[in-house]
């Protein structure tokens, strides 16, 4: 039966002109069926993302589970994600935490970040900021930019740790330098307000601009404010209005209110 399935998969992929990719998938499938955990996880990814096959979350779950039950950390993390999102299984945050924990304890940074979120928001587990910070830190120290950003927020607002703007800036900067738009916007605000770092309008403009270019609404709104008032740059009301509109179209309330009050423009989120 497995042989027949393999032949049919090859036939349909060849018919679509994906011969080389099909050969790779067939090889991965053979290894997966032989019990190779790495191949099982990769086959799960193939079905989850629809790479060379029709997207099939149920099939993805099947292969993630086989690898996860062998202790393969990436598959455990992926299985946790599927339970959290309800992809191929009934949504179950508690089961997600179970698999995130198994992977996180093996050092998987994605699972560590997601486990941190589970504790931070109290999803599938009791809310615990200290435990959230513990897992954010582990992931952040491995270079995970999402975790670095959340760790920065934790230090800024004193969630699970003593409030420390200097430490917040440290983690925002690490994430911002990796291109994380949220961290760039948060870092810009720290430079603008002089919190955790010496006030520097040039740096505030620089990081807001980087985030705004990635369509971060908060940064677009902040940069618009800078243009409107000539903060750290020459005043330019045209650019300010353009940026306010971009932010408003993403649902930024400050930008929407400004445009309505000053230009009678009622812009709602697209």
N, C-alpha and C positions, 0 to 999 in steps of 0.2 A: 504494500500500500504506500509506504514511504517512497519507494522507488518510482511508483506511478506519479505521485505528487511532484516529485523532483523533475520528472520528465515533462509534465504539464507546465510547471513553472518555467522551465527552460524554453518550451515551445512558445509560450505567450510572450516572453521577454525577447526572444529572437525575432518574433513577428513584429515587435515594436522597434527593432533595430538596436537593442541594448545587449548585444552578444557578450562583450567584454565584461560588462557589469554583471550579467547573468552568471557567467563563469565564476566570478568572485562570490556571488550570493550562494551558488550551488556548493562551492567549496566550504563556505562558512556554515551552511546548513548541515553538510556532512559531518563537520567537526562538532557542531552543536548536538547533533543526534548521537554522536559518539560519547557525549558527556563533557566536552570541553567548555568550561565555564566562561572563558573569555569570548568564545564564539557564540555561546548562548546569549550573553549580554549584547554582543554586537547584532545578533539576529533580532533581538528585542528592539534595538535601536532602529534597525532597518524597517521593521513593521510599524514602529511608533512614528517614524518620520516619513514613511512611504518612499523609501529610497530604492527604486527599481522594482517595487511591488506596490500593490494597493495598500493604503494605510489601514492597519487592522490592530486596534488597541488590545483586543482580546488575545490575539496571537502574540502580541508584544508581551503581555502579562505572563503568558504561558512560559516564554523563554526567560524573561527576567526572573521569574520565580525559581525555575530550575537552577539558574546560576546563583541566585541569592541563597537558596537552601544549601549550596555548597560553600557558602561563606564569602562569595565574591562581592566585595564592597561596592563597586560601581553599580552592580545589579541591585543590591539592597537599597542603594540610594534612589535608583530609578523606580524600583517597586514602591518605595515610600512616596515618591512624587506622584505616581499613578493613583495610589490610594488617596492622596491629598486632593488631587484634582478630579478624581472619579473617572479616570480614563481606563476603560476596559474592565473596571470593577466598580462596585457601589462605593461612593465616596465615604471614606472612613478615616478621620483625622487621627484616631487612636492607633489604628493599624499603621498609618503613615509614620507616626512617632516611633512605633516599634521597629520599623525597618530603618528609619533615619538613625536611630540610636545604634543599631548593629553596625551600620556603615561608618557613622561618626567615630565610634570607638576604635575603628581600624584606621582612622586618620583621613577619611574621605572629606574633603573640604566642602563640597556641595551639600553633603548630608549634615555637616557641622553647622553650616549657615542655615539650612532649612530647619534643623533641630532648634537652633537659636531662635528662629522666628516662631516656632511652635510654642516655646516657653515664653517668648516676649508677648505674644498675642493670646496665649492660653488656648491654643487649638490642639485638641487631642491630649492635653495635659494641663495641669493647673498652672496658671500664670505665675512665672517666677523670673523676675528681671535678672537676679544674680546668676541663675542657671543659663539664662539667655546670653548674658555677657561672657560667661565661661566658654560657650560654644562659638560665639562670634569671634572671640579672641583667638581660639584655636584655628578657625578658618582664616581670619585676617592675617595671622602670622604666616600662613601659607600663601598669602598674596591674593586672596579672594576679595575683589573690589567691593562687592555687595556687602560682605561682612565688615570690611573696613569702614564703609559708610555708616552702617548700623552701629558699629562700635563707637564711631565719632558722635553719633546722635545720643548714644547712651551716656557718654561722658559729658556732652553738652547739657543734657537735661537731668543728669544724676539718676538714671534708671539702672539700678543694680550696682552702681559704683558711686563714689563721691563725685559731685559735679567738678569738672576740671576742663576748662576751655583750652588750655595748652595741649592736653592729651587729645581733645576733640580735634583740634587743628592738625595735629600729627597724623591722625588716621584719615581725616578728610583729604589731606595733601597726598597721602599714599594712593588713595582711590582716585583722586582727581588726576593725578599724573598717569593713571592707567586709562583715563578717558571717561570715567564715570560722571555723567552729567549732573546727577543729584549732588554728588560730593563737590563738584566744581562750583555749583550754586551756593552750597553751604559754606565752602571755603571763601568764596567771594564776600559773603555776608560777614564772615569773621574779620576779613581785612577791612571791610567798610566800617564796622563798628569798633574795631580794635579790640576784639575779644579773643584772648589766647594767643594773640600775635599783635605786633605793632601796627597801628592803623596805617593803611597804605592804599590810597585810592587807585593808583595805577594797577596794583595787583587785583583790586576789587573789580575794576573794569575788565582786566585780562581774563579772569576766571568766569565772570558773568558772560563775557563774549563767547568763550569756549562752550559753555553750557547752552547758551542761547542758540548757537549754531547747530546744536543737537536737538533743537526744538524743545528745550526745557522751558516750560511756561513761567516758572518763578524767575529764572534768569532773564527771560525776555522782558518781563515786567520791570525787574530791577534795572536792566540796561536802559529801558525806555525812560525810567525815572532819572537816570544819570544824564541821558541826552536832553531831557526836558529842562533840567536844572543846571546843566553844564558842570556836572560833578566828575572830575577826573578826565574831562574831555571838553571839546568845544560844544556849546549848546546847539542842538539841531532838532527842532520841533517836528520836522517831517519824518526823520528816522524814529523819533520817539513815538509818534502816532502809528507808524508801521509796526513797531514792536508791540505796542499795546494791543493792536488788532490781532497780531499773531498769538499773543498770550490769551486774549479774550476768546479767540476761536477754540482754544484748548480748555476753556472753562475757568480761567483765572478770574476770580471775583473782583479783585482790586482793579484789574485792567478793564473789566466790563463796566464797573462803576465809574471809572475815570472817563471812558469814552461816552457813556450815557450822559454824564454831567456836563462834559465840556463840548461834545460834538453831537449830542442827541442821537448817538449811534447805539442801537440795542443789538449787540452782538452776542449770540448764544453759542454754546459749544457745538462744533460740527459733529 
